[in-house]
Amino acid sequence: MKQKNWPWWRSKPINLQQTRLNIQEKLRKSGENTPANTALVLLCHVLKRSKSWVLAHTEYQLTKPEKDTLQERLTDILTGKPLPYLLGEWPFFGRSFIVNPDVLIPRPETELLVEKAIQHAKFLDLPNIIDVGTGSGIIAASLAAEIPGAAITAVDISMKALAVAKQNAIRLGLTQINFAITDLLSPIRGLFNLICANLPYIPSRTLENLSVTKSEPHLALDGGPGGFSFISPLLEQSRSRLAVPGVILLEIESSLGEQALKLASASFPNAEIILHQDLAGHDRLVEIIQT
Ligand SMILES: C[S@@+](CC[C@H](N)C(=O)[O-])C[C@H]1O[C@@H](n2cnc3c(N)ncnc32)[C@H](O)[C@@H]1O
């Protein structure tokens, strides 16, 4: 009887190297951006081994349960499940964070916000910091780990996201973060030296055409008609919550830099306001410095 050529790893005894190359090819054909890395990470996940082990053991023969799991996971990816959700964790600023479909997948460009916050914190004694729209908690947890003595509040409107943020804080042994479910800053009292926010900022119409809408939470992405439905009210609320000295750091959508600058100066006419670009050269971060 002629054997089916899918799934190919069930029909023939092939080694790990060939398996990896076959997966890579499948991913490449499906339009995956980084097929070699995704194939390698997928094999590490299924075999519970390091990248170097997978690359070194070219002749290893996968067991039947390993082949079955591999087939399931590869099908997940080929049908659109993001790799971070499949792995259940994703790196950010040198640490690994639990992620699931209730939270946005950490993006490398958000590290810029964390770097700026750490730079400012060096000049502040025991700063009071808030992360608005914390999601998986990557900003709050990174700052808690990097800034000893800081008092950190992490808020989100999503109870499910906040549960993930709390799990991440526990996993990283960070006990100094206070979590709260809020709509932006509305029920929050006190003054903050650092207000950090990576809120939803993609204009609704732009979002309609993006594939992320299919897999990541709408609540984390949709910035309303102009992209400022959350950033704008946060700026207004921050007028009475920003300490002197104090800094606001806002991640923004790359096409909205100039508008973001105008909004920031309308709320903080006497502050120094700087627009920063990410590593790809896109407008990404608004820094408002009040002295
Ligand atoms: C773009 S995600 C960012 C998550 C995380 N800070 C990060 O950088 O990966 C935006 C987050 O803001 C939250 N959010 C949306 N509207 C909010 C609101 N009105 N108040 C507080 N958080 C909100 C969402 O639930 C989501 O977790």
The ligand as an SDF file (V2000), in Angstrom:
LIG
                    3D

 27 29  0  0  0  0  0  0  0  0999 V2000
   -1.0020   46.8480   24.3800 C   0  0  0  0  0  0  0  0  0  0  0  0
   -1.4390   45.8740   25.8020 S   0  0  0  0  0  0  0  0  0  0  0  0
    0.0830   46.0570   26.6880 C   0  0  0  0  0  0  0  0  0  0  0  0
    0.3410   45.0280   27.7210 C   0  0  0  0  0  0  0  0  0  0  0  0
    1.7380   45.1510   28.3610 C   0  0  0  0  0  0  0  0  0  0  0  0
    1.8720   46.4090   29.0680 N   0  0  0  0  0  0  0  0  0  0  0  0
    2.8240   45.0110   27.3240 C   0  0  0  0  0  0  0  0  0  0  0  0
    3.5290   45.9960   27.0890 O   0  0  0  0  0  0  0  0  0  0  0  0
    2.9640   43.9270   26.7480 O   0  0  0  0  0  0  0  0  0  0  0  0
   -2.5530   46.9890   26.5790 C   0  0  0  0  0  0  0  0  0  0  0  0
   -3.1470   46.5640   27.9060 C   0  0  0  0  0  0  0  0  0  0  0  0
   -4.0000   47.6210   28.3550 O   0  0  0  0  0  0  0  0  0  0  0  0
   -5.1520   47.0800   28.9490 C   0  0  0  0  0  0  0  0  0  0  0  0
   -6.2240   48.0790   28.9240 N   0  0  0  0  0  0  0  0  0  0  0  0
   -7.0790   48.3610   27.9020 C   0  0  0  0  0  0  0  0  0  0  0  0
   -7.9160   49.3510   28.2560 N   0  0  0  0  0  0  0  0  0  0  0  0
   -7.5890   49.7200   29.5360 C   0  0  0  0  0  0  0  0  0  0  0  0
   -8.0950   50.6730   30.4500 C   0  0  0  0  0  0  0  0  0  0  0  0
   -9.1270   51.4800   30.1210 N   0  0  0  0  0  0  0  0  0  0  0  0
   -7.5210   50.7640   31.6740 N   0  0  0  0  0  0  0  0  0  0  0  0
   -6.5050   49.9390   32.0230 C   0  0  0  0  0  0  0  0  0  0  0  0
   -5.9750   49.0170   31.1840 N   0  0  0  0  0  0  0  0  0  0  0  0
   -6.5030   48.9030   29.9560 C   0  0  0  0  0  0  0  0  0  0  0  0
   -5.4320   45.8240   28.1460 C   0  0  0  0  0  0  0  0  0  0  0  0
   -6.2260   44.9140   28.8670 O   0  0  0  0  0  0  0  0  0  0  0  0
   -4.0100   45.3250   27.8520 C   0  0  0  0  0  0  0  0  0  0  0  0
   -3.6010   44.3910   28.8220 O   0  0  0  0  0  0  0  0  0  0  0  0
  1  2  1  0
  2  3  1  0
  2 10  1  0
  3  4  1  0
  4  5  1  0
  5  6  1  0
  5  7  1  0
  7  8  2  0
  7  9  1  0
 10 11  1  0
 11 12  1  0
 11 26  1  0
 12 13  1  0
 13 14  1  0
 13 24  1  0
 14 15  1  0
 14 23  1  0
 15 16  2  0
 16 17  1  0
 17 18  1  0
 17 23  2  0
 18 19  1  0
 18 20  2  0
 20 21  1  0
 21 22  2  0
 22 23  1  0
 24 25  1  0
 24 26  1  0
 26 27  1  0
M  CHG  2   2   1   9  -1
M  END
$$$$
